[in-house]
């Protein structure tokens, strides 16, 4: 209670993410390898827990969690009697909630990964006496079906922690309340607490907008969001704020970040056509959009998927991945520089440099000149050099821990795009029509450095007993079909997903071509 969560007598900090059920360009139908890949990427970041937001999980997710060592917050409902959408579960709640809840509890209770039953997320009734009665019923059912695990709910209203609702659950979950934990504990000294949903930081992989400002509602342009990881909707926070709240009050058991991966739909802050002017970095596009707004009364917004993910829709890591890795894997030597260093239009202009590291201090160099050594202060989770003037060349950071050299990272100004690179996560796959190989295609310069802001169209050809299942690039505004044989790179990367034809073994050859670039190919064995 005063120290958080314990598993088999050992203190474990919950380092969790919320995730929707879709698998990016593969859609919503479950594929075991695609789901396993997501968990592998999250584990590399330091994630040890998954919240099944906000519906019962696929059984395969729990089986993977059991095998791979993840904790699970197993969640049932996104609404009770008060609906959030016209045709959502509130229409069925009275008739079906007990049957569905008991079925879920019985199905999942033998999975050792499950540590919490969640009876609801941001339920409208959390502020009413009616809601307390429903919560008591759902918690009672959970105890009847499984007396070994506590029940909870994720609450987004501050008052739910004080109006009696907090007493209906075994463990209370706050969504987006990093400054409330101390006050909650003073009023509720005997109720365990955790952060059931945090951050909702928004960013687009490889996008950076200037000037860099602290206002979390800024950092938006071109239907994208800056990857300085300072920006979030009104209710939400950058990672640093959530870390501080948890570290200030260590009795809070940990957090579930919204979200591990980008997902299809809900493209906040571009959730619909805009009736107000938006920002564009290209003056011509700014003018065109102003004309569209005047003529139509709105700007058409093309976003198709979310910006919340720490990892993009395709499994490519955003910068944010590394601030979590630095915090959640403190004994793993790492350092990460942002932004990229290809800014020919910014020579001599202030271009802030941020560093995420598991070290406690670091020194930054630009073309061999030291820009100073900085040390993390209390409740500081990134190191910032905010007055760097851009010049092309090499940025290098050397991180230290307890005074000893710990980790390094380098960011270089690249040459022009000249070649394609390909790398498959699995060089051998089963010939069962289900196993997959995820191939990353990189637009690179002659020295094999990824070229930032490259958008080259890449065409694919496949031969042998395999087929292309999907292609994508992680761009939340790209409306092209996932079922295609070509894709424009988004900031230097494209993903191709390949499977073997059922029952056909042999060598699969995937080739990638782009006008003006040296082609590449990768070989995959189906067996």
C-alpha positions in Angstrom: 0.0 0.0 0.0 2.8 2.5 0.9 5.3 1.1 -1.6 3.2 0.1 -4.6 2.8 -3.3 -6.2 4.5 -6.5 -5.0 4.7 -9.8 -7.0 5.7 -12.9 -5.1 7.0 -10.6 -2.3 9.2 -8.6 -4.7 8.5 -4.9 -5.4 7.7 -4.3 -9.0 7.1 -0.9 -10.5 4.3 -1.1 -13.1 5.7 0.2 -16.3 2.7 -0.3 -18.5 1.1 0.8 -21.7 -2.5 0.9 -22.9 -3.0 -0.6 -26.4 -5.9 -1.0 -28.7 -6.5 -4.3 -30.4 -5.5 -3.4 -34.0 -2.2 -4.4 -35.6 -1.6 -1.4 -37.7 -1.6 -2.0 -41.5 -2.8 -5.6 -40.9 -6.1 -4.3 -39.4 -8.0 -5.8 -36.5 -8.0 -9.5 -37.3 -5.5 -11.2 -34.9 -2.2 -12.5 -36.1 -0.1 -14.1 -33.5 3.3 -13.1 -34.9 2.2 -9.5 -35.4 1.1 -9.3 -31.8 4.2 -11.0 -30.6 6.3 -8.4 -32.5 4.5 -5.6 -30.8 5.2 -7.1 -27.4 8.9 -7.6 -28.3 9.2 -3.9 -29.2 7.5 -2.9 -26.0 9.7 -5.1 -23.9 12.8 -3.5 -25.4 11.5 -0.2 -24.2 11.1 -1.5 -20.7 7.4 -2.2 -20.6 6.3 -4.9 -18.1 2.5 -4.4 -18.2 -0.3 -4.2 -20.7 -3.8 -2.6 -20.1 -6.4 -4.1 -22.5 -8.0 -0.8 -23.2 -10.9 -0.9 -23.2 -12.3 -4.3 -24.0 -11.8 -7.9 -23.3 -8.5 -9.0 -24.8 -7.9 -11.7 -27.4 -7.0 -15.0 -25.5 -3.7 -15.0 -27.6 -2.6 -11.8 -25.9 -2.9 -13.3 -22.5 -1.1 -16.4 -23.7 1.8 -14.3 -25.0 1.8 -12.2 -21.8 2.1 -15.4 -19.7 5.0 -16.6 -21.8 6.8 -13.3 -22.2 6.5 -12.1 -18.7 4.0 -9.2 -18.9 1.5 -8.2 -16.3 -2.0 -7.5 -17.5 -4.8 -5.2 -16.4 -7.7 -7.1 -17.9 -10.5 -4.6 -18.8 -14.1 -5.1 -19.7 -16.2 -2.0 -20.3 -15.8 1.5 -21.8 -19.2 2.5 -20.6 -22.0 1.2 -18.4 -25.6 2.5 -18.6 -24.5 6.0 -19.7 -23.3 5.7 -23.3 -20.4 7.6 -25.0 -21.6 6.9 -28.5 -25.1 6.4 -30.0 -24.8 2.6 -30.5 -22.3 1.6 -27.9 -22.5 -1.0 -25.1 -24.9 1.1 -22.9 -27.7 -0.3 -25.1 -26.8 -3.8 -23.9 -25.5 -3.2 -20.4 -28.6 -4.0 -18.4 -29.2 -7.3 -20.2 -25.7 -8.5 -20.8 -23.2 -6.9 -18.4 -23.3 -9.8 -15.8 -23.2 -12.5 -18.4 -20.3 -10.9 -20.3 -18.3 -10.0 -17.2 -18.6 -13.5 -15.7 -17.6 -15.0 -19.0 -14.5 -12.8 -19.2 -13.5 -13.5 -15.7 -13.9 -17.3 -16.1 -12.1 -17.3 -19.4 -9.1 -15.3 -18.2 -8.7 -16.1 -14.5 -6.2 -19.0 -15.0 -3.7 -16.7 -16.7 -0.9 -15.8 -14.3 -0.2 -12.6 -16.2 -3.5 -11.0 -15.0 -3.0 -8.9 -11.9 -6.1 -6.6 -12.1 -9.7 -6.8 -13.2 -10.9 -3.5 -14.6 -14.6 -3.0 -14.5 -14.5 0.2 -16.6 -12.8 3.1 -18.2 -13.8 6.7 -17.7 -17.3 5.7 -16.8 -19.9 8.5 -16.9 -21.4 7.3 -13.7 -18.2 7.7 -11.6 -19.7 11.0 -10.3 -23.1 9.6 -9.2 -24.5 7.4 -6.5 -25.9 5.3 -9.3 -22.4 4.6 -10.5 -21.2 3.5 -7.0 -24.0 0.9 -7.0 -23.0 -0.4 -10.4 -19.3 -0.5 -9.4 -20.1 -2.4 -6.2 -22.0 -5.0 -8.2 -19.2 -5.4 -10.8 -16.6 -5.7 -8.0 -18.7 -8.3 -6.2 -19.0 -10.4 -9.3 -15.2 -10.2 -9.8 -14.7 -11.4 -6.3 -17.2 -14.2 -6.7 -15.4 -15.5 -9.9 -11.9 -14.8 -8.7 -11.1 -14.1 -5.1 -7.3 -13.9 -5.7 -7.1 -10.6 -7.6 -8.2 -7.0 -6.9 -10.7 -5.1 -9.1 -10.3 -1.5 -10.3 -11.6 1.1 -12.7 -9.9 4.0 -14.5 -11.3 7.3 -13.4 -10.8 10.6 -15.3 -12.8 12.8 -12.9 -10.9 14.1 -9.9 -13.9 14.0 -7.7 -14.2 10.2 -8.1 -11.3 9.9 -5.7 -13.3 11.6 -2.9 -17.0 11.2 -3.5 -17.2 7.5 -2.4 -16.6 5.9 -5.8 -13.0 5.3 -4.7 -14.3 3.0 -1.9 -16.1 0.7 -4.3 -12.9 -0.7 -5.9 -10.0 -2.6 -4.4 -7.4 -0.5 -6.1 -8.2 3.0 -7.4 -7.0 4.2 -10.8 -6.5 7.8 -11.8 -6.3 8.9 -15.5 -4.2 11.9 -16.2 -3.9 13.2 -12.6 -0.2 13.4 -11.9 -0.6 16.2 -9.4 -3.3 14.6 -7.4 -1.6 11.5 -5.9 -0.5 13.2 -2.6 -3.9 14.7 -1.9 -5.6 11.4 -2.7 -3.4 9.6 -0.2 -4.1 12.1 2.5 -7.9 11.5 2.1 -7.7 7.8 1.4 -4.7 6.4 3.4 -5.9 2.8 3.1 -6.7 2.6 -0.6 -4.0 1.5 -3.0 -3.5 3.8 -6.0 -2.0 3.6 -9.5 -2.1 5.7 -12.6 -4.4 3.8 -14.9 -3.9 6.0 -17.9 -1.1 8.6 -18.4 0.5 11.0 -20.8 -1.4 11.0 -24.1 1.6 12.8 -25.5 1.2 13.3 -29.3 4.0 13.2 -31.9 4.8 12.2 -35.5 8.0 10.2 -36.1 10.7 12.4 -37.5 8.8 15.7 -37.5 10.2 18.8 -35.7 8.7 22.3 -35.8 10.3 25.6 -34.7 10.5 27.6 -32.6 10.3 25.0 -29.9 7.8 26.2 -27.3 6.7 24.8 -23.9 2.9 25.3 -24.5 1.7 21.7 -24.8 -1.1 22.8 -27.3 1.5 24.0 -29.8 4.0 22.1 -31.9 1.6 21.3 -34.7 1.9 21.8 -38.5 1.3 20.0 -41.7 -1.3 17.8 -40.0 1.6 16.4 -37.9 2.9 17.0 -34.4 6.5 17.8 -33.4 8.6 15.0 -32.0 10.2 17.1 -29.3 7.8 15.2 -27.0 6.4 18.4 -25.3 2.9 18.4 -26.8 -0.4 16.9 -25.7 -4.1 17.6 -25.7 -5.6 19.8 -22.9 -6.3 16.8 -20.5 -2.9 15.2 -21.1 0.8 15.6 -20.3 4.3 15.1 -21.6 6.1 12.0 -20.2 8.2 14.1 -17.8 5.2 15.4 -15.9 3.8 11.9 -15.4 7.3 10.6 -14.3 7.5 13.4 -11.7 4.1 12.7 -10.3 5.0 9.0 -9.8 8.5 9.7 -8.4 7.2 12.3 -5.9 4.7 9.8 -4.6 6.3 6.3 -4.8 3.3 4.7 -3.1 1.6 5.0 -6.5 2.1 1.6 -8.0 3.0 2.8 -11.5 1.4 3.8 -14.8 -0.2 2.7 -18.0 0.8 5.1 -20.8 -1.6 6.0 -23.6 -0.5 4.4 -25.8 2.2 1.9 -26.7 1.5 1.9 -30.4 -0.3 4.3 -32.7 -3.6 2.8 -33.8 -6.3 3.1 -36.5 -8.7 6.0 -35.8 -8.8 8.7 -33.1 -6.3 11.0 -34.8 -6.2 13.6 -32.0 -5.4 16.6 -32.4 -6.7 16.2 -36.0 -9.9 14.4 -35.2 -12.0 16.1 -37.8 -12.1 18.8 -40.4 -11.0 22.1 -39.0 -13.1 25.3 -39.0 -10.1 27.4 -37.8 -6.8 28.0 -39.6 -4.1 25.4 -39.2 -0.3 25.8 -39.4 1.7 24.7 -42.5 5.5 25.0 -42.9 5.1 25.6 -46.7 3.8 29.1 -47.4 2.2 27.9 -50.6 0.3 25.2 -48.7 -0.6 27.7 -46.0 -2.1 30.0 -48.6 -4.0 27.1 -50.3 -5.5 26.0 -47.0 -6.6 29.5 -46.1 -8.3 29.6 -49.5 -10.0 26.2 -48.8 -11.2 27.5 -45.4 -12.7 30.6 -46.9 -14.4 28.8 -49.7 -15.7 25.7 -47.8 -15.8 27.0 -44.3 -13.5 24.2 -43.2 -10.1 22.6 -43.9 -10.3 18.9 -44.8 -8.1 16.9 -42.4 -6.6 13.7 -43.9 -5.5 12.0 -40.6 -6.5 8.3 -40.4 -4.7 7.0 -37.4 -3.5 8.2 -34.0 -0.5 10.3 -32.9 -0.5 9.0 -29.3 1.8 6.0 -29.8 5.3 5.8 -28.3 5.8 3.6 -31.4 4.2 4.4 -34.7 1.6 2.3 -36.6 4.3 0.2 -38.2 6.5 -0.5 -35.2 9.0 2.2 -36.0 10.2 3.9 -32.8 9.5 7.5 -32.2 11.9 9.7 -30.2 9.6 9.1 -27.2 10.5 5.5 -27.1 13.9 6.5 -25.7 12.7 8.7 -22.9 10.7 5.8 -21.6 13.6 3.4 -22.1 15.9 5.7 -20.3 13.5 5.9 -17.3 12.3 2.3 -17.3 15.6 0.6 -17.9 18.0 2.6 -15.7 20.7 -0.1 -15.8 20.7 -0.3 -19.6 23.4 2.0 -21.1 21.8 4.2 -23.7 21.7 7.7 -25.1 19.5 9.3 -27.8 19.8 12.6 -29.6 17.0 14.6 -31.2 16.2 16.1 -33.6 17.8 14.9 -36.8 20.6 17.1 -38.1 19.6 17.9 -41.7 18.5 21.5 -41.6 20.0 23.4 -44.5 17.4 26.1 -44.2 18.3 26.7 -40.5 22.0 27.5 -40.7 22.8 29.9 -37.8 19.4 29.5 -36.3 18.5 28.2 -32.9 17.8 24.5 -33.1 17.4 23.0 -29.6 19.0 19.6 -28.9 17.5 17.2 -26.4 19.1 14.0 -25.1 17.4 11.1 -23.4 19.8 8.9 -21.5 19.9 6.4 -18.6 23.0 8.2 -17.5 22.9 11.0 -15.0 24.8 13.6 -17.0 26.1 14.1 -20.5 28.3 16.3 -22.7 27.2 17.4 -26.1 29.6 18.1 -29.0 29.0 19.8 -32.3 31.7 19.1 -34.9 34.1 18.3 -32.1 33.4 21.4 -30.0 31.9 20.9 -26.6 28.5 22.6 -26.0 28.7 21.9 -22.3 28.2 19.1 -19.9 24.8 19.0 -18.1 23.5 17.0 -15.2 20.0 15.9 -14.5 18.4 17.7 -11.6 15.7 16.2 -9.3 12.7 15.2 -11.3 14.4 15.9 -14.6 14.2 13.2 -17.3 15.9 14.8 -20.3 18.9 17.0 -20.9 18.4 20.1 -23.0 20.7 22.4 -25.0 18.2 25.0 -26.0 20.5 27.5 -27.5 22.3 25.4 -30.2 22.8 27.2 -33.5 22.5 24.9 -36.4 25.5 24.1 -38.5 25.8 21.0 -40.6 28.1 18.2 -39.5 28.1 15.9 -36.5 26.3 16.0 -33.1 27.7 13.6 -30.5 26.7 13.0 -27.0 28.7 11.2 -24.3 26.7 10.2 -21.3 28.1 9.5 -17.9 26.8 7.6 -14.8 28.4 8.2 -11.4 31.2 10.1 -13.2 32.1 7.2 -15.5 31.5 7.0 -19.3 28.2 5.3 -19.8 26.8 5.6 -23.4 27.1 7.6 -26.6 25.0 8.6 -29.6 25.7 10.4 -32.8 23.5 12.3 -35.2 25.0 13.4 -38.6 24.0 15.6 -41.4 23.5 13.1 -44.2 24.3 13.2 -47.9 21.5 13.0 -50.4 19.4 9.8 -50.7 21.3 7.4 -52.9 20.3 3.8 -52.0 17.7 1.6 -50.4 18.5 -0.7 -47.5 16.3 -3.7 -46.4 16.2 -5.7 -43.2 13.8 -8.5 -42.3 13.1 -9.2 -38.6 12.8 -12.9 -39.5 14.8 -14.5 -42.3 13.0 -17.8 -41.9 9.2 -18.1 -41.6 6.8 -21.0 -41.4 5.0 -21.9 -44.6 1.6 -21.9 -42.9 0.0 -18.7 -44.3 0.1 -17.1 -40.8 3.7 -16.5 -39.9 5.1 -13.1 -41.0 8.3 -11.4 -41.8 8.4 -7.6 -41.2 10.8 -5.9 -43.6 12.1 -2.4 -42.9 13.1 -0.4 -46.0 15.3 2.6 -45.3 16.1 5.5 -47.7 19.8 6.0 -47.1 22.8 8.0 -48.2 26.0 6.5 -49.6 27.2 5.9 -46.1 24.0 4.0 -45.1 22.6 6.8 -42.9 18.9 7.2 -43.0 18.0 10.4 -44.8 15.6 12.5 -42.8 12.5 14.0 -44.5 12.9 11.6 -47.5 9.6 10.7 -49.2 10.7 8.6 -52.1 8.2 6.3 -53.7 9.4 2.7 -53.3 8.0 -0.1 -55.5 8.1 -3.8 -54.5 8.4 -7.0 -56.4 8.2 -10.5 -54.8 9.0 -13.9 -56.2 9.0 -17.4 -54.8 6.4 -18.9 -52.5 5.5 -15.7 -50.7 3.2 -12.7 -50.9 3.0 -9.1 -49.7 0.4 -8.8 -47.0 0.6 -5.1 -46.3 2.7 -2.0 -46.8 2.8 1.2 -44.8 5.1 4.1 -43.7 3.7 5.3 -40.3 2.4 8.6 -41.7 -0.9 9.2 -39.9 -2.1 11.2 -43.0 -1.3 8.7 -45.7 -4.6 7.5 -47.2 -3.1 5.0 -49.6 -4.3 1.3 -49.3 -2.3 -1.0 -47.1 -2.8 -3.7 -49.7 -0.5 -2.3 -52.4 2.9 -3.0 -54.1 4.4 0.5 -53.5 4.5 3.2 -50.9 6.1 6.5 -50.4 8.7 6.6 -47.6 7.8 8.7 -44.6 10.8 10.4 -43.1 13.0 7.7 -44.6 11.2 4.5 -43.7 8.7 2.0 -45.3 7.4 -1.3 -43.8 6.6 -4.3 -45.9 4.9 -7.4 -44.4 5.4 -10.8 -46.1 4.0 -14.2 -45.5 4.6 -17.6 -47.1 1.9 -19.3 -49.1 0.4 -22.2 -47.1 2.3 -25.5 -47.7 4.8 -24.0 -50.1 8.4 -24.0 -48.9 11.4 -22.4 -50.6 13.2 -19.0 -51.0 11.2 -15.8 -51.2 12.9 -12.8 -52.8 11.6 -9.3 -52.1 13.1 -6.5 -54.2 12.7 -2.7 -53.5 13.2 -0.1 -56.2 13.0 3.7 -56.3 13.8 6.1 -59.1 17.4 7.4 -58.8 18.3 5.1 -55.9 20.3 1.9 -55.8 17.8 -1.0 -55.4 17.9 -3.5 -52.6 16.6 -7.0 -52.0 16.1 -9.4 -49.1 15.8 -13.2 -49.1 13.4 -15.0 -46.8 13.2 -18.8 -46.3 9.8 -20.4 -46.1 9.8 -23.9 -44.4 
